[in-house]
Amino acid sequence: MTIFTLLVLCACTKHHTEPPVTVSVNGHSLCVELAITDSERQQGLKNRENLANDHGMLLILKKPSDVCVWMEDTRIPLSAAFLDERGTIINLADMEPLNKTEHCSARPAKLILEVNRGWFDKSNIKPGMTVSGYPQI
């Protein structure tokens, strides 16, 4: 029942061109919006007032690269997971709202998963774990 409810909620949340998808890591599911284009990645979660629990955004890069994110126009406290091309978490970062501090991947990343700050800790998610269920683009 919980998975069905999550899928229904996931289907109802859309801010980008691509429909949201459900990804999972360490037995936890997240409904994520996809940011695939340059403009979608640049917009990210900027200027939003909130982010539902167990929701997030997956930024998909064109190719693995050293990448940094910051929170200059983002009002929601977030945590970011930098993932390699296999979906393995490289490193995690907790970020403060409305802040220009850069948070960077420890090595080239293909994906960045952004969630409410503390979600990774609460879900006992660590570097080395793998996120599954996202489209291979």
Secondary structure by P-SEA (a helix, b strand, c coil): caaaaaaaaaaacccccccbbbbbccccccbbbbbccaaaaaacccccccccccbbbbbbcccccccccccccccccbbbbbbcccccccbbbbbbccccbbbbbcccccbbbbccccccccccccccccccccccc
